[in-house]
Amino acid sequence: MSVVMRSLRSRAAVAGGCVAALGLGFALAAGSPASAAAQTDPNGRYTAEEIHHFLEGFYGNHGPRAWEREHLVSDQLKEQAAQTPDFDLLLCAQNQPRDIEVGEVTTAQSARVGWATITTRWGQAPKTRTFTAYVDLDGSRPLQLLKVDCEPGD
Protein backbone atom coordinates (compact mmCIF):
# COMPACT_ATOMS: atom_id res chain seq x y z
CA MET A 1 0.00 0.00 0.00
CA SER A 2 1.39 3.35 -0.94
CA VAL A 3 2.19 6.00 1.62
CA VAL A 4 -0.53 8.23 0.14
CA MET A 5 -3.16 5.49 0.39
CA ARG A 6 -2.11 4.63 3.96
CA SER A 7 -2.35 8.32 4.88
CA LEU A 8 -5.80 8.61 3.30
CA ARG A 9 -6.93 5.41 5.00
CA SER A 10 -5.62 6.64 8.34
CA ARG A 11 -7.37 9.99 7.96
CA ALA A 12 -10.60 8.26 6.92
CA ALA A 13 -10.39 5.93 9.93
CA VAL A 14 -9.86 8.86 12.29
CA ALA A 15 -12.70 10.83 10.72
CA GLY A 16 -14.91 7.75 10.74
CA GLY A 17 -14.05 7.14 14.38
CA CYS A 18 -15.01 10.70 15.26
CA VAL A 19 -18.30 10.36 13.38
CA ALA A 20 -18.95 6.97 15.01
CA ALA A 21 -18.14 8.34 18.45
CA LEU A 22 -20.39 11.34 17.84
CA GLY A 23 -23.19 9.09 16.62
CA LEU A 24 -22.78 6.77 19.60
CA GLY A 25 -22.72 9.78 21.89
CA PHE A 26 -26.07 10.91 20.51
CA ALA A 27 -27.45 7.39 20.89
CA LEU A 28 -26.25 7.28 24.50
CA ALA A 29 -27.62 10.74 25.22
CA ALA A 30 -30.97 9.96 23.65
CA GLY A 31 -31.24 6.73 25.62
CA SER A 32 -33.34 5.31 22.82
CA PRO A 33 -32.72 1.73 21.72
CA ALA A 34 -34.29 2.58 18.37
CA SER A 35 -31.68 5.24 17.64
CA ALA A 36 -28.87 2.78 18.42
CA ALA A 37 -30.49 0.13 16.22
CA ALA A 38 -31.18 2.31 13.17
CA GLN A 39 -28.57 0.61 10.98
CA THR A 40 -28.86 -2.97 12.26
CA ASP A 41 -30.00 -6.03 10.34
CA PRO A 42 -33.72 -6.97 10.26
CA ASN A 43 -33.26 -9.12 13.41
CA GLY A 44 -32.01 -6.19 15.47
CA ARG A 45 -28.33 -7.15 15.41
CA TYR A 46 -25.34 -5.12 14.34
CA THR A 47 -23.83 -6.14 11.01
CA ALA A 48 -20.24 -7.14 10.32
CA GLU A 49 -19.76 -3.83 8.49
CA GLU A 50 -20.99 -1.82 11.48
CA ILE A 51 -18.74 -3.75 13.85
CA HIS A 52 -15.73 -3.24 11.57
CA HIS A 53 -16.44 0.49 11.45
CA PHE A 54 -16.82 0.58 15.26
CA LEU A 55 -13.53 -1.26 15.84
CA GLU A 56 -11.66 0.99 13.40
CA GLY A 57 -12.98 4.03 15.23
CA PHE A 58 -12.34 2.50 18.64
CA TYR A 59 -8.73 1.51 17.99
CA GLY A 60 -7.82 4.32 15.59
CA ASN A 61 -4.17 4.32 14.49
CA HIS A 62 -2.51 3.98 17.90
CA GLY A 63 -5.12 2.63 20.31
CA PRO A 64 -8.25 3.78 22.13
CA ARG A 65 -8.25 7.17 23.80
CA ALA A 66 -9.61 7.82 27.30
CA TRP A 67 -13.11 8.59 25.95
CA GLU A 68 -13.39 5.26 24.10
CA ARG A 69 -12.04 3.42 27.15
CA GLU A 70 -14.64 5.06 29.38
CA HIS A 71 -17.73 4.94 27.14
CA LEU A 72 -17.25 2.09 24.64
CA VAL A 73 -16.01 -0.76 26.85
CA SER A 74 -18.23 -3.12 28.87
CA ASP A 75 -18.09 -2.79 32.65
CA GLN A 76 -16.76 -6.35 32.96
CA LEU A 77 -13.88 -5.64 30.57
CA LYS A 78 -13.11 -2.37 32.39
CA GLU A 79 -12.81 -4.36 35.63
CA GLN A 80 -10.49 -6.90 33.99
CA ALA A 81 -8.34 -4.11 32.52
CA ALA A 82 -8.08 -2.44 35.93
CA GLN A 83 -6.54 -5.66 37.29
CA THR A 84 -3.59 -5.35 34.88
CA PRO A 85 -2.12 -1.89 35.62
CA ASP A 86 1.22 -2.65 33.92
CA PHE A 87 -0.42 -4.15 30.82
CA ASP A 88 -2.92 -2.51 28.48
CA LEU A 89 -5.48 -5.29 28.13
CA LEU A 90 -7.35 -3.45 25.35
CA LEU A 91 -4.18 -3.46 23.21
CA CYS A 92 -2.62 -6.65 24.60
CA ALA A 93 0.58 -4.66 25.09
CA GLN A 94 2.56 -2.49 27.47
CA ASN A 95 2.85 0.53 25.20
CA GLN A 96 1.36 2.21 22.14
CA PRO A 97 1.71 0.55 18.71
CA ARG A 98 2.93 2.37 15.61
CA ASP A 99 -0.14 1.27 13.63
CA ILE A 100 -3.31 -0.78 14.09
CA GLU A 101 -5.33 -2.66 11.48
CA VAL A 102 -8.75 -4.26 11.96
CA GLY A 103 -9.25 -7.52 10.10
CA GLU A 104 -12.40 -9.06 8.67
CA VAL A 105 -15.31 -9.30 11.10
CA THR A 106 -17.04 -12.59 11.82
CA THR A 107 -20.46 -12.69 13.44
CA ALA A 108 -22.02 -15.58 15.34
CA GLN A 109 -25.72 -14.75 15.35
CA SER A 110 -26.60 -17.54 17.81
CA ALA A 111 -23.96 -16.33 20.27
CA ARG A 112 -24.93 -12.68 19.60
CA VAL A 113 -21.29 -11.67 19.27
CA GLY A 114 -18.99 -10.45 16.51
CA TRP A 115 -15.20 -10.42 16.45
CA ALA A 116 -12.20 -9.40 14.42
CA THR A 117 -8.47 -9.96 14.52
CA ILE A 118 -6.65 -6.78 15.42
CA THR A 119 -3.08 -6.46 14.12
CA THR A 120 -0.68 -4.07 15.79
CA ARG A 121 2.64 -2.97 14.29
CA TRP A 122 5.60 -1.91 16.40
CA GLY A 123 8.70 0.18 15.70
CA GLN A 124 10.41 0.38 12.34
CA ALA A 125 10.79 -3.38 11.91
CA PRO A 126 7.88 -5.36 10.48
CA LYS A 127 7.12 -6.76 13.95
CA THR A 128 3.39 -7.44 14.41
CA ARG A 129 1.15 -8.81 17.13
CA THR A 130 -2.44 -10.02 16.77
CA PHE A 131 -5.32 -10.38 19.18
CA THR A 132 -9.08 -10.77 18.92
CA ALA A 133 -11.64 -8.13 19.92
CA TYR A 134 -15.26 -9.12 20.62
CA VAL A 135 -18.35 -6.90 20.30
CA ASP A 136 -21.99 -7.50 21.32
CA LEU A 137 -24.39 -7.79 18.34
CA ASP A 138 -27.47 -6.58 20.26
CA GLY A 139 -28.65 -3.59 18.25
CA SER A 140 -30.90 -2.37 21.06
CA ARG A 141 -27.77 -1.17 22.91
CA PRO A 142 -24.89 1.03 21.75
CA LEU A 143 -21.88 -0.87 20.42
CA GLN A 144 -19.21 -1.67 22.97
CA LEU A 145 -16.13 -3.82 23.32
CA LEU A 146 -17.01 -6.91 25.37
CA LYS A 147 -13.82 -8.93 25.49
CA VAL A 148 -10.24 -8.98 24.23
CA ASP A 149 -8.41 -12.27 23.75
CA CYS A 150 -4.66 -11.64 23.77
CA GLU A 151 -3.76 -15.20 22.73
CA PRO A 152 -3.12 -15.33 18.98
CA GLY A 153 -5.49 -17.62 17.09
CA ASP A 154 -4.37 -20.45 14.85
N, C-alpha and C positions, 0 to 999 in steps of 0.2 A: 504494500500500500504506500502510495506516495506521501511525502510530508504534507503536501497541500490537502490531500484527501483526509489524512489523519487529523489535521488541524480543523478541517471543516466538520468531521465527524465528532471531534471533541467539543467544538463549539455548539453543535447541534445537540449533543448529549447534555451539556450544561444548560442550554436554553430549554430543552425538553424537561430536564429535571426541575428547573424553576417553574415551568408551566405546570408540571405534575404536582409539585409541592403546593403551588398556589391553588390548583384545583382541589387537591386533598384538603387544604386548609379551609376552603369554602365548604366542602362536604362536612368536615368536622364541625365548623361553626354553625352550619345549618342544622346539624343533628338529624338530618333526614336520610333514612336508608335509601329512599328512591333516588336522591341526588348522587349517592355513592354508586348506585347500581345502573346509572344511565347508559353505560357503554358495555354492560355485561352480556353474556349469551342469553338465549331465551329461558334457560333454567336458572337464571339469577347467579351465575358464577362468572368470575373474571376469566377472560380469555388469555391464551398464551401471549398474544401480542401486548395486551395490557400489562401483564406481569413483566414481560421483557422491558417495556417502557418504564415501569415502576422501578425495576432493579437498576436500569441504567441511570435513572435520576437519583436513586438512593445512593449508589456507589460513586457516581460521577467519575472523575479521572483519577482521584487519589484517595477515595474513601468517604464514608458518610461524615457530614458535619454534625455539630451539636444538635441542630434542629431536627435532622433526620433521626438521630439517635434517640431523641426525646419523644418525638411524635409518631414515628413510623416503625417502631419496634415493639413487639408484644411485651407485656409486663413480665412474663416468664423468662423471655430471652434477656431482658434488661437485668433481671435478678442473676441469671447465669453469668452475664458479662461482668457484673459487679464483683463476682467471686474470683475473677482473674485480673487483678489490678495491673499486673506486669505483662499482660497479654491482651491484645485487642481481639476479642472473640468474634466481632463482626467482620474483621479482616483476616482472621486466623494468622496474625502476625504480631510483631512487637513494635513495628514502626510503619510509616506511610509508604505505599508502593509508588513507583514511578508512573505506572499506568494500570488501568483496570479494564477488562473486557468481559461483557456478559454473554454467555453462550446461549444456545438454543434452549427454549423453555419447554419443559414437559409438564403436562397436567394429568393428574389422576383424579378423574371426576368422582369416583366412589370414595376416595380418601379425602376429597375436597381440599387438595393441596397441589400447588405447582412448584416447580423447582428449576434451577438452572445452574450450570457450572460457571463459577466466577474464576477468571484467570487474572492473576496479578503479576506484574513485571517489576523487577528490582534492578536498580543500578544501570550501568552501561552495558553489562553483559546480558546475553539473552536468557538470564535466569528467570524462570516462572514458577508459580505455585498455584495450585487449583484447590477450590473448595466448593461446596454446594450450599446454595441459599434457598430456603423454603418460604413460600408465601401462601396464605390462606386464600382459597378461591371464593369464599362467601361474599357475593356482591352486595349483600345488605349492610356490610361494614366497610369502612375505608381499608384500602390495602395496607398491609403491614408485614414486616419480616417476622416470621414465626420461629425459625430455627436456622442455625448455621452448622454444617457438618465439616469440620476441618480435615477429616481424613480423606485423602484423594480416592476417588472411585476408580474401579478397574475398567 
